[in-house]
Amino acid sequence: MTDAERLEEWYKKRGILKGVEFHFTNIYDNYYMLYTVEPKLYGRPIIYKVEGDDFIFVHGDEYKHAIWVHAGSPDPVKPEEVPEFLK
């Protein structure tokens, strides 16, 4: 079972998004973003980090970093080009 499948199963067991078809997609290393089949959620996408058997809700600077990388950050990045929230 993949980490994405484990996250989906964990969500379903807790009754989160009951009746909504959804899946998690790996967006960066061990970071997974929630997608709903039909648009149900608005605002910030939900992201979890998988560490071993734990699923950690991502927020703050770590969240900004995951979104930034997922959006296609330049590679390699020069230190002066790194966004302020990563410094």
URZI-V241586 format. One record per residue. RES is the residue in one letter. PHI is phi in whole degrees, -180 to 180 (* if undefined). PSI is psi in radians with two decimals (999 if undefined). Layout:
res=<RES	RES>
phi=<PHI	PHI>
psi=<PSI	PSI>
//
This chain:
res=<M	T	D	A	E	R	L	E	E	W	Y	K	K	R	G	I	L	K	G	V	E	F	H	F	T	N	I	Y	D	N	Y	Y	M	L	Y	T	V	E	P	K	L	Y	G	R	P	I	I	Y	K	V	E	G	D	D	F	I	F	V	H	G	D	E	Y	K	H	A	I	W	V	H	A	G	S	P	D	P	V	K	P	E	E	V	P	E	F	L	K>
phi=<*	-77	-61	-62	-66	-63	-63	-61	-63	-60	-62	-64	-62	-92	72	-77	58	-57	82	-109	-82	-147	-154	-107	-125	-71	-109	-177	44	-106	-105	-127	-107	-83	-125	-102	-63	-105	-56	-124	-113	-125	96	-69	-63	-85	-128	-122	-106	-99	-128	64	-95	-100	-114	-112	-65	-97	-152	66	-61	-64	-63	-60	-65	-61	-65	-62	-67	-60	-76	99	-61	-63	-139	-78	-105	-76	-52	-74	-96	-70	-56	-55	-69	-95	-83>
psi=<2.32	2.89	-0.68	-0.75	-0.68	-0.72	-0.78	-0.77	-0.74	-0.77	-0.82	-0.69	-0.52	0.02	0.34	2.36	0.74	2.26	0.03	2.29	2.20	2.92	2.80	2.47	2.39	2.14	-0.31	2.09	-2.01	0.55	2.33	2.33	2.44	2.30	2.38	2.53	-0.81	2.43	1.99	-0.48	2.42	2.74	-2.55	2.28	2.59	2.23	2.38	2.58	2.35	2.14	1.76	-2.10	0.04	2.53	2.05	2.12	2.25	2.35	3.10	-2.56	-0.62	-0.68	-0.83	-0.69	-0.80	-0.76	-0.73	-0.80	-0.75	-0.60	-0.12	0.98	2.66	2.55	2.13	2.83	2.24	2.54	-0.65	-0.22	-0.09	2.29	2.65	-0.65	-0.22	-0.15	999>
//
